[in-house]
Structures are given as structure tokens and as C-alpha cells.
Amino acid sequence: MGTTKQDENTTPRVSPNQLQLDPGLKGWRHYIFYWDNHMKIADVAATRTASGVYSAGREYWFVHRPNLTLQSTLCIKGRDMEWPEPVPSFQASVQEFTSLTSATWQLVGADLTTGTLYKHATEDCYVRIAATGTTQDKIVTLLRWYRKSTAPPSSSFDPSGTYAEVPSLGSGTVWYADSKSP
């Protein structure tokens, strides 16, 4: 991955988000989001402990904008990492999230119709992604997680697995939390 020049005395160009994705059992967990054709969409660093400019209990999102054309199958894989293993490099074509996420799951009232909804292959876990812009300039405007459960889900979870596009959440009690909100 290429990098962009940044002042050595500044923090990364990334705004940290509150913990939502499971940070794993080591220093941090590296999540890779990609389409089933192996085109990478995003790198996410979910930190368990602090290191340098990275705070504990945060999500650092790096979205590869040219690959953000939504497709029918989404894949996510996570791998525990230990500091000083480097967080993904910065690129000129990367979007970084600046909005806070919610670590508290909220009951879904009316489902959103914005974006594409994907369901995990084996679990009642969903993610909705909305993006705007032209091919090279696309940005994520919404990234919302859903979990079906009679009680609020735990504050963090590992979303690893394969997701297929679906038209709706279906029936049942559904909770949501945002990693990126409009």
C-alpha cells in the first residue's frame, strides 16, 4: 500500500470511533472487508490496547474508495495482531470515518431503505452499507450493523464471515449500532 506524507508530529489522519467491532485478544484486530472477487473495500483496526497514537477501545476505518462499488457478496475476515505490527497504511484514495459509532445497541423501529443490506451466511447478523459519489470518489455515508436477539447484544462482536445481499431484515426483534452514521 502506498502512503501519503504526513507530519511526524501529528496524529494519524483518522478519527477514532468508539469500540464496536471485537478487538480480539491481543493488542488489536485487523479486519479486512472485501468483495467475493477479492477486491478489498476496507481495512479496520479495532484496538484492545493503546500504542503510540492509537487509543484502546477504538475502531480506525480505512475505506478504499475506488473499490466501493457495491456488489452482491461481502466478505469480512479478522486476525488478531500484536503491537508493534503496523495499522494499515494511508493512501490518497482512502476515506477515514470521522463520526462516532454507538457501542450501545438500539432497538430497530423502522428499517432504513438507504444502502445495500447484507446478511451473514450462518448468523442473524446484518450490515447495511450506503455510499455516494462517482466511482473514484465514492464515500461511505452509512455503515450500520444489525443483530437479531430478544435482548440487546453485547457491546462488541466479531463480524467475520460471508454476507449475501438480502432485501430486508425479515421478522423478529432486531437491534442496530452504527459504525458510520449520516
DAGI-V196361 format. One record per pair of residues at least 4 apart in sequence whose C-alpha atoms are under 8 Angstrom apart, sorted by sequence separation. I is the first residue (numbers start at 1). GAP is how many residues later the second one is. If there is no record, write none. Layout:
i->(I,I)
gap->(GAP,GAP)
//
This chain:
i->(6,23,24,34,35,50,51,54,64,81,90,119,120,133,134,149,23,24,34,35,50,51,63,119,120,133,169,6,23,34,35,49,50,119,120,132,133,147,22,33,34,47,49,119,131,132,32,33,34,47,48,49,118,119,131,132,32,33,47,48,117,118,131,132,32,33,47,48,117,118,130,131,32,46,47,117,129,130,131,31,32,46,47,116,117,129,130,30,31,45,46,115,116,129,130,30,31,45,46,115,116,128,129,30,31,44,45,115,128,129,29,30,44,45,114,115,127,128,28,29,44,127,128,28,29,43,44,127,28,29,42,43,126,127,27,28,42,43,125,126,27,28,42,125,126,23,26,27,41,42,125,153,23,25,26,27,41,124,125,149,150,152,22,23,24,40,41,124,148,149,150,21,23,148,149,41,62,148,149,19,40,41,66,115,147,148,39,62,65,146,147,64,65,146,147,64,65,146,63,64,145,146,51,62,63,144,145,51,62,63,144,145,23,61,62,125,144,145,61,62,143,144,35,60,61,142,143,144,36,60,126,142,143,144,19,20,21,35,36,142,143,16,18,19,20,35,36,141,142,18,19,34,35,121,140,141,142,12,17,18,33,34,120,121,141,11,16,17,33,34,45,120,121,16,17,33,45,120,121,126,16,32,33,44,74,95,119,120,15,31,32,43,73,95,107,118,119,14,31,32,70,106,118,119,14,31,105,118,119,30,31,105,117,118,29,30,116,117,29,30,105,117,29,30,104,117,28,29,103,27,28,103,26,27,28,24,25,26,27,28,24,26,27,23,30,111,68,108,69,107,108,68,107,108,67,107,108,66,69,106,107,65,66,68,105,106,65,66,68,105,106,65,66,68,105,65,104,65,103,102,63,101,102,63,101,102,101,100,101,17,78,100,101,15,16,17,20,99,100,14,15,16,17,18,19,20,77,78,99,13,14,15,17,18,19,20,76,77,97,14,15,16,17,18,19,76,77,18,75,76,3,4,75,76,2,3,4,75,1,2,3,4,74,75,1,2,3,73,74,1,73,74,73,74,72,73,72,31,22,20,21,22,19,20,21,22,19,20,21,21,20,17)
gap->(4,4,4,4,4,4,4,4,4,4,4,4,4,4,4,4,5,5,5,5,5,5,5,5,5,5,5,6,6,6,6,6,6,6,6,6,6,6,7,7,7,7,7,7,7,7,8,8,8,8,8,8,8,8,8,8,9,9,9,9,9,9,9,9,10,10,10,10,10,10,10,10,11,11,11,11,11,11,11,12,12,12,12,12,12,12,12,13,13,13,13,13,13,13,13,14,14,14,14,14,14,14,14,15,15,15,15,15,15,15,16,16,16,16,16,16,16,16,17,17,17,17,17,18,18,18,18,18,19,19,19,19,19,19,20,20,20,20,20,20,21,21,21,21,21,22,22,22,22,22,22,22,23,23,23,23,23,23,23,23,23,23,24,24,24,24,24,24,24,24,24,25,25,25,25,26,26,26,26,27,27,27,27,27,27,27,28,28,28,28,28,29,29,29,29,30,30,30,31,31,31,31,32,32,32,32,32,33,33,33,33,33,34,34,34,34,34,34,35,35,35,35,36,36,36,36,36,36,37,37,37,37,37,37,38,38,38,38,38,38,38,39,39,39,39,39,39,39,39,40,40,40,40,40,40,40,40,41,41,41,41,41,41,41,41,42,42,42,42,42,42,42,42,43,43,43,43,43,43,43,44,44,44,44,44,44,44,44,45,45,45,45,45,45,45,45,45,46,46,46,46,46,46,46,47,47,47,47,47,48,48,48,48,48,49,49,49,49,50,50,50,50,51,51,51,51,52,52,52,53,53,53,54,54,54,55,55,55,55,55,56,56,56,57,57,58,63,65,66,66,66,67,67,67,68,68,68,69,69,69,69,70,70,70,70,70,71,71,71,71,71,72,72,72,72,73,73,74,74,75,76,76,76,77,77,77,78,79,79,80,80,80,80,81,81,81,81,81,81,82,82,82,82,82,82,82,82,82,82,83,83,83,83,83,83,83,83,83,83,84,84,84,84,84,84,84,84,85,85,85,86,86,86,86,87,87,87,87,88,88,88,88,88,88,89,89,89,89,89,90,90,90,91,91,92,92,93,129,134,135,135,135,136,136,136,136,137,137,137,138,159,162)
//
